[in-house]
Amino acid sequence: MNKIWNQRLSQYQQKLLKYLRYVFNDHFVIALFFVFGAVCYGYFNFIDHYVHPLTLLDRFVAIIALMVILQIGKFATLLQKPDIVFLLPNDYRINDYLIKARHHSMIMTALIQIGCGLITVPFLVRVLHFKWLDWAVLLISQVLFKWMQLLFEETGLFDQKWNSSQMQILKQGLPLIGIAAGIVLSPWLSLGIAVISWGSMLQLRKKASYHVFKWKDAIAAEDKRVMRIYKFFSLFTDVPEVHQKIKRRRYLDWLLPRIQQDSHQTYKYLYWRGFWRNSEYSGLFMRLTIIGVLLMLFINLKWVSLLIGLLFIYLTSFQLIPLANQFYDIVFTHLYPVKLSQQLASFRKILGALTAVQAVIFTVALLIATHSLTAAAGLVMGAVGIELLLAHFSLNKRFNKGA
């Protein structure tokens, strides 16, 4: 079983590295650089100018932030669907396999909790007046609570008298009580609760090993965990493991152009319908627009907000370009008496309309955050330049890839 785990872990890491090369491409690195710098500047600027007295709301924000961070990371078993048949004879040795999985999951989640937890340190020190030892103890408690949650997930893979709702209440309730006690009363109290919870859960996990291992539930949980990672990668490149869902959204039919007896409208109608029904493109547009608006409202520096707006307009438009070839593999579309130039013109109209909508939303957010007409005008002109650049240079090159 140890050999199987080592092989699985090696294959899993190689696949992640393969997709990470596409994620951290030139465009995303540039975007990440600007967004990370802008968020850090806005965050530290807010902390430096925070002069309000300590309130209950401040403590509540800290508790919510730490609880959100605590949800990052799941127990990774790396089990696959054929295991329910081929590894079933080794069912009695599954605990050896899960120990390896537990150690790997604990190391990875500890690094994540410490890295994300350090983001809250300026808020804890500046607003909640924590000393360095206090926030260090709180971060240790955070790691122990996460390890306790991993043990809950591992214990849930065995057939026991506890149902899933009871386990979820304990899994989230104990850390909530501990973190709240650490923020409101003392971090040392949080550490004590974390140590007791983790130790108790470790004992329950040992008792659970005598029960029947639920192969189907374990494989389903692992598939769900891996699919979340693949869906993130699918925003940057094609991931064969991800199958996009096409949904019939009747409530958006009013956004589709009216069907006319004109071949010039054929692909315009197809592209609009493909955009709204394919969650890959419509979801991407919605997510990037919302994230861009939130960042612009959070950062009230006009030139930084302007750059963020233009950056998100470029990222959205650039990642919508593959929509141009969405219908190329459908043989019936080749029977349409529509020239390639007409298809290209239709897609340019779609891309221009979406860019215009996003530019209007970002302009309103920029005006609310900075009250600068100059920056708003710069955003509009920049959006027009980006649309022309992509529609007449990048689009011509990518549109012919499917042909």
C-alpha positions as CSV (number, residue, x, y, z in Angstrom):
1,M,0.0,0.0,0.0
2,N,2.9,2.4,0.7
3,K,4.2,1.8,-2.9
4,I,0.8,2.5,-4.3
5,W,0.6,5.8,-2.4
6,N,4.0,6.9,-3.5
7,Q,3.1,6.2,-7.2
8,R,-0.2,8.0,-6.8
9,L,1.4,11.0,-5.2
10,S,4.1,11.2,-7.9
11,Q,1.5,11.1,-10.7
12,Y,-0.7,13.6,-8.9
13,Q,2.1,16.1,-8.5
14,Q,3.2,15.7,-12.1
15,K,-0.3,16.4,-13.3
16,L,-0.5,19.5,-11.1
17,L,2.8,20.8,-12.3
18,K,1.7,20.2,-15.9
19,Y,-1.4,22.4,-15.5
20,L,0.4,25.0,-13.3
21,R,2.7,25.8,-16.3
22,Y,-0.4,27.0,-18.2
23,V,-1.9,28.8,-15.2
24,F,1.2,30.9,-14.5
25,N,1.6,32.1,-18.0
26,D,2.8,35.5,-19.0
27,H,-0.7,37.1,-18.9
28,F,-1.7,35.7,-15.6
29,V,1.7,36.5,-13.9
30,I,1.3,40.1,-15.0
31,A,-2.3,40.2,-13.8
32,L,-1.3,38.6,-10.5
33,F,1.5,41.1,-10.1
34,F,-0.8,44.1,-10.4
35,V,-3.7,42.6,-8.4
36,F,-1.4,41.4,-5.6
37,G,0.4,44.7,-5.4
38,A,-2.8,46.7,-5.4
39,V,-4.5,44.5,-2.8
40,C,-1.5,44.7,-0.5
41,Y,-1.2,48.4,-0.9
42,G,-4.9,48.9,-0.2
43,Y,-4.9,46.5,2.8
44,F,-1.9,48.1,4.5
45,N,-3.2,51.6,3.7
46,F,-6.4,50.6,5.4
47,I,-4.6,49.2,8.5
48,D,-2.3,52.2,8.8
49,H,-5.3,54.6,8.9
50,Y,-7.5,52.5,11.1
51,V,-7.9,54.7,14.2
52,H,-11.3,53.6,15.5
53,P,-11.6,52.1,18.9
54,L,-11.8,48.3,19.2
55,T,-15.4,47.1,18.7
56,L,-17.3,43.8,18.7
57,L,-17.5,44.1,14.9
58,D,-13.7,44.0,14.6
59,R,-13.5,40.8,16.6
60,F,-16.4,39.3,14.5
61,V,-14.5,40.1,11.3
62,A,-11.4,38.4,12.6
63,I,-13.3,35.3,13.6
64,I,-15.0,35.1,10.2
65,A,-11.7,35.6,8.3
66,L,-10.0,32.8,10.3
67,M,-13.0,30.5,9.8
68,V,-13.0,31.1,6.0
69,I,-9.2,30.3,5.9
70,L,-9.9,27.2,7.9
71,Q,-12.1,25.8,5.0
72,I,-9.1,25.8,2.6
73,G,-7.8,22.3,2.0
74,K,-9.4,18.9,2.1
75,F,-8.2,15.4,3.0
76,A,-6.5,13.9,-0.1
77,T,-6.8,10.2,-0.5
78,L,-5.9,10.0,-4.2
79,L,-8.2,7.0,-4.5
80,Q,-9.5,6.2,-8.0
81,K,-12.7,4.4,-9.2
82,P,-11.0,1.1,-10.1
83,D,-9.7,0.8,-6.5
84,I,-13.1,-0.4,-5.3
85,V,-12.4,-3.6,-7.3
86,F,-8.6,-4.0,-7.4
87,L,-7.8,-2.8,-3.8
88,L,-10.7,-4.4,-2.1
89,P,-8.7,-7.6,-1.2
90,N,-6.3,-5.3,0.6
91,D,-9.1,-3.7,2.6
92,Y,-7.5,-4.7,5.9
93,R,-4.4,-2.7,5.0
94,I,-6.2,0.5,4.1
95,N,-5.1,2.2,7.3
96,D,-1.5,2.0,6.2
97,Y,-2.5,3.8,3.0
98,L,-4.6,6.4,4.9
99,I,-1.7,7.2,7.3
100,K,0.4,8.3,4.3
101,A,-2.5,10.3,3.0
102,R,-3.0,11.9,6.4
103,H,0.6,13.0,6.8
104,H,0.6,14.5,3.3
105,S,-2.6,16.3,3.8
106,M,-1.5,17.7,7.2
107,I,1.8,19.1,5.8
108,M,0.1,20.8,2.8
109,T,-2.8,22.2,4.9
110,A,-0.4,23.4,7.6
111,L,1.5,25.4,5.0
112,I,-1.7,26.8,3.6
113,Q,-3.0,27.8,7.0
114,I,0.2,29.5,8.0
115,G,0.5,31.3,4.7
116,C,-3.1,32.5,4.7
117,G,-3.1,33.2,8.4
118,L,-0.1,35.5,8.1
119,I,-2.4,37.8,6.0
120,T,-4.5,38.4,9.1
121,V,-1.5,39.3,11.3
122,P,-1.5,43.1,10.5
123,F,-5.2,43.2,11.3
124,L,-4.7,41.3,14.6
125,V,-1.7,43.5,15.6
126,R,-3.0,46.9,14.5
127,V,-6.8,46.6,15.2
128,L,-7.0,43.9,17.9
129,H,-3.7,44.9,19.6
130,F,-2.3,41.4,19.6
131,K,1.4,40.9,20.6
132,W,3.7,38.7,18.5
133,L,3.3,35.8,20.9
134,D,-0.5,36.1,20.8
135,W,-0.9,35.8,17.1
136,A,1.8,33.1,16.9
137,V,-0.2,31.0,19.4
138,L,-3.4,31.7,17.4
139,L,-1.8,30.5,14.2
140,I,-0.7,27.3,15.9
141,S,-4.3,26.8,17.1
142,Q,-5.4,27.4,13.5
143,V,-3.2,24.6,12.2
144,L,-4.4,22.2,15.0
145,F,-8.0,22.9,14.2
146,K,-7.4,22.2,10.6
147,W,-5.7,18.9,11.4
148,M,-8.8,18.1,13.6
149,Q,-11.0,18.7,10.6
150,L,-8.9,16.4,8.4
151,L,-9.3,13.7,11.1
152,F,-13.0,14.3,10.9
153,E,-13.0,13.8,7.2
154,E,-10.8,10.7,7.5
155,T,-13.0,9.2,10.3
156,G,-16.1,9.9,8.1
157,L,-14.8,7.4,5.5
158,F,-15.6,4.5,7.9
159,D,-19.0,3.2,8.7
160,Q,-20.0,4.5,12.2
161,K,-23.0,5.4,14.3
162,W,-22.5,9.2,13.7
163,N,-24.3,10.6,10.8
164,S,-22.8,13.3,8.5
165,S,-24.8,16.2,9.9
166,Q,-23.6,15.5,13.5
167,M,-20.0,15.3,12.2
168,Q,-20.4,18.5,10.3
169,I,-21.7,20.3,13.4
170,L,-18.7,19.1,15.5
171,K,-16.2,19.7,12.6
172,Q,-17.2,23.4,12.3
173,G,-18.5,24.1,15.8
174,L,-15.4,23.2,17.8
175,P,-13.1,25.4,15.7
176,L,-15.6,28.2,15.8
177,I,-15.7,28.1,19.6
178,G,-12.0,27.8,19.9
179,I,-11.2,30.7,17.5
180,A,-13.9,32.9,19.1
181,A,-12.4,32.2,22.5
182,G,-8.9,33.1,21.2
183,I,-10.1,36.4,19.7
184,V,-12.4,37.5,22.5
185,L,-10.6,36.1,25.6
186,S,-7.1,34.7,25.1
187,P,-5.2,32.9,22.3
188,W,-3.9,30.4,24.9
189,L,-7.5,29.3,25.6
190,S,-7.8,28.7,21.8
191,L,-4.7,26.6,21.9
192,G,-5.9,24.6,24.8
193,I,-9.3,23.9,23.0
194,A,-7.4,23.0,19.8
195,V,-5.0,20.5,21.5
196,I,-7.9,18.8,23.4
197,S,-10.1,18.6,20.2
198,W,-7.2,17.3,18.1
199,G,-6.2,14.7,20.6
200,S,-9.8,13.5,21.1
201,M,-10.3,13.3,17.4
202,L,-7.1,11.3,17.0
203,Q,-8.4,8.7,19.5
204,L,-11.8,8.5,17.7
205,R,-9.9,8.0,14.4
206,K,-8.0,5.0,15.9
207,K,-11.3,3.4,17.0
208,A,-12.8,4.1,13.6
209,S,-10.2,1.8,12.0
210,Y,-12.0,-1.2,13.3
211,H,-15.1,-0.3,11.2
212,V,-15.9,-1.0,7.6
213,F,-14.2,1.4,5.1
214,K,-16.7,3.1,2.8
215,W,-15.0,2.8,-0.6
216,K,-17.7,4.5,-2.7
217,D,-17.9,7.5,-0.3
218,A,-14.1,7.9,-0.2
219,I,-13.8,7.7,-4.0
220,A,-16.6,10.2,-4.5
221,A,-15.1,12.6,-2.0
222,E,-11.7,12.4,-3.7
223,D,-13.3,13.0,-7.2
224,K,-15.1,16.0,-5.9
225,R,-11.9,17.4,-4.4
226,V,-9.8,16.9,-7.5
227,M,-12.6,18.3,-9.7
228,R,-12.5,21.6,-7.9
229,I,-8.8,21.9,-8.7
230,Y,-9.4,20.9,-12.3
231,K,-12.2,23.5,-12.7
232,F,-9.7,26.2,-11.6
233,F,-7.2,25.0,-14.2
234,S,-9.9,25.0,-16.8
235,L,-10.1,28.8,-16.6
236,F,-6.6,28.9,-18.2
237,T,-6.4,25.8,-20.4
238,D,-8.3,22.8,-21.7
239,V,-8.6,20.2,-19.0
240,P,-9.9,16.8,-20.4
241,E,-11.2,15.8,-17.0
242,V,-13.6,18.7,-16.8
243,H,-16.8,18.4,-18.8
244,Q,-18.5,21.7,-19.1
245,K,-22.3,21.7,-18.3
246,I,-24.6,23.2,-20.9
247,K,-27.7,24.6,-19.3
248,R,-30.9,25.7,-20.9
249,R,-31.4,29.2,-19.3
250,R,-34.9,30.2,-20.6
251,Y,-34.9,33.3,-18.4
252,L,-32.1,34.8,-20.6
253,D,-33.9,34.3,-23.9
254,W,-34.8,38.0,-24.0
255,L,-31.1,38.7,-24.4
256,L,-30.8,36.8,-27.6
257,P,-31.2,38.6,-30.9
258,R,-34.4,38.2,-32.8
259,I,-34.3,35.5,-35.4
260,Q,-34.4,37.0,-38.9
261,Q,-34.4,35.6,-42.4
262,D,-30.8,36.8,-42.9
263,S,-27.7,34.7,-43.0
264,H,-25.8,37.6,-41.4
265,Q,-27.6,37.0,-38.1
266,T,-27.0,33.2,-38.0
267,Y,-23.7,33.1,-36.1
268,K,-24.6,36.1,-34.0
269,Y,-27.5,34.1,-32.7
270,L,-25.4,31.0,-32.2
271,Y,-22.6,32.9,-30.4
272,W,-25.0,34.6,-28.0
273,R,-26.8,31.3,-27.2
274,G,-23.5,29.5,-26.8
275,F,-22.2,32.2,-24.4
276,W,-25.2,32.1,-22.1
277,R,-25.7,28.3,-22.1
278,N,-22.1,27.4,-21.6
279,S,-21.1,28.0,-18.0
280,E,-17.4,28.1,-18.9
281,Y,-17.8,31.5,-20.7
282,S,-20.8,33.1,-19.0
283,G,-19.4,32.0,-15.6
284,L,-16.0,33.4,-16.4
285,F,-17.5,36.7,-17.5
286,M,-19.5,37.0,-14.3
287,R,-16.7,36.0,-12.0
288,L,-14.0,38.3,-13.4
289,T,-16.5,41.2,-13.5
290,I,-17.5,40.8,-9.9
291,I,-13.9,40.3,-8.7
292,G,-12.8,43.4,-10.7
293,V,-15.6,45.5,-9.2
294,L,-14.7,44.5,-5.7
295,L,-11.1,45.2,-6.1
296,M,-11.8,48.7,-7.6
297,L,-14.2,49.5,-4.8
298,F,-11.6,48.3,-2.2
299,I,-8.7,50.3,-3.7
300,N,-9.6,53.9,-3.9
301,L,-6.4,55.0,-5.8
302,K,-7.6,56.1,-9.2
303,W,-4.7,55.1,-11.3
304,V,-4.3,51.7,-9.6
305,S,-8.1,51.1,-10.0
306,L,-7.8,52.2,-13.6
307,L,-5.1,49.6,-14.3
308,I,-7.1,46.9,-12.5
309,G,-10.2,47.7,-14.6
310,L,-8.2,47.6,-17.9
311,L,-6.4,44.4,-16.8
312,F,-9.7,42.6,-16.1
313,I,-11.2,43.8,-19.3
314,Y,-8.2,42.4,-21.2
315,L,-8.3,39.1,-19.3
316,T,-12.0,38.6,-19.8
317,S,-11.9,39.4,-23.6
318,F,-8.8,37.3,-24.2
319,Q,-10.3,34.2,-22.5
320,L,-13.6,34.6,-24.4
321,I,-11.8,34.3,-27.8
322,P,-12.0,30.5,-27.8
323,L,-15.8,30.9,-28.1
324,A,-15.3,31.8,-31.7
325,N,-14.5,28.2,-32.6
326,Q,-17.1,26.6,-30.3
327,F,-19.3,25.4,-33.2
328,Y,-16.5,24.4,-35.6
329,D,-16.7,20.7,-34.7
330,I,-20.4,20.5,-35.3
331,V,-20.7,19.3,-38.9
332,F,-24.1,20.8,-39.5
333,T,-22.8,24.4,-39.1
334,H,-20.6,23.8,-42.2
335,L,-23.8,23.4,-44.2
336,Y,-24.8,27.0,-43.5
337,P,-24.3,29.4,-46.4
338,V,-22.3,31.7,-44.1
339,K,-18.8,32.9,-45.1
340,L,-15.9,32.8,-42.7
341,S,-15.8,36.6,-42.8
342,Q,-19.4,36.8,-41.7
343,Q,-18.7,34.5,-38.8
344,L,-15.8,36.6,-37.8
345,A,-17.8,39.8,-38.0
346,S,-20.6,38.3,-35.8
347,F,-18.1,37.3,-33.2
348,R,-16.5,40.7,-33.2
349,K,-19.9,42.2,-32.4
350,I,-20.4,39.7,-29.5
351,L,-17.0,40.5,-28.1
352,G,-17.5,44.2,-28.5
353,A,-20.9,44.1,-26.7
354,L,-19.5,42.1,-23.8
355,T,-16.5,44.4,-23.5
356,A,-18.8,47.4,-23.5
357,V,-21.0,46.0,-20.8
358,Q,-18.0,45.3,-18.6
359,A,-16.4,48.7,-19.3
360,V,-19.6,50.4,-18.2
361,I,-19.8,48.4,-15.0
362,F,-16.1,49.1,-14.2
363,T,-16.5,52.8,-15.0
364,V,-19.4,53.1,-12.5
365,A,-17.3,51.3,-9.9
366,L,-14.4,53.6,-10.6
367,L,-16.5,56.7,-10.2
368,I,-17.9,55.5,-7.0
369,A,-14.5,54.6,-5.6
370,T,-12.4,57.6,-6.8
371,H,-14.9,60.3,-8.1
372,S,-12.4,60.9,-10.9
373,L,-13.8,61.7,-14.4
374,T,-10.3,61.6,-15.8
375,A,-9.7,58.0,-14.7
376,A,-13.2,57.0,-15.9
377,A,-12.5,58.5,-19.4
378,G,-9.1,56.7,-19.4
379,L,-10.9,53.4,-18.6
380,V,-13.3,53.9,-21.5
381,M,-10.6,54.7,-24.0
382,G,-8.5,51.9,-22.8
383,A,-11.4,49.4,-23.1
384,V,-11.9,50.6,-26.7
385,G,-8.2,50.1,-27.4
386,I,-8.2,46.6,-25.9
387,E,-11.3,45.6,-27.9
388,L,-9.8,46.8,-31.2
389,L,-6.4,45.1,-30.4
390,L,-8.0,41.7,-29.7
391,A,-10.7,41.9,-32.4
392,H,-8.3,42.8,-35.2
393,F,-5.1,41.1,-34.3
394,S,-5.4,38.2,-31.8
395,L,-8.9,37.2,-33.0
396,N,-7.8,36.8,-36.7
397,K,-5.0,34.4,-35.6
398,R,-7.1,32.3,-33.2
399,F,-10.2,32.2,-35.2
400,N,-8.5,30.2,-38.0
401,K,-7.1,27.6,-35.6
402,G,-10.2,25.5,-35.9
403,A,-10.3,25.8,-39.7
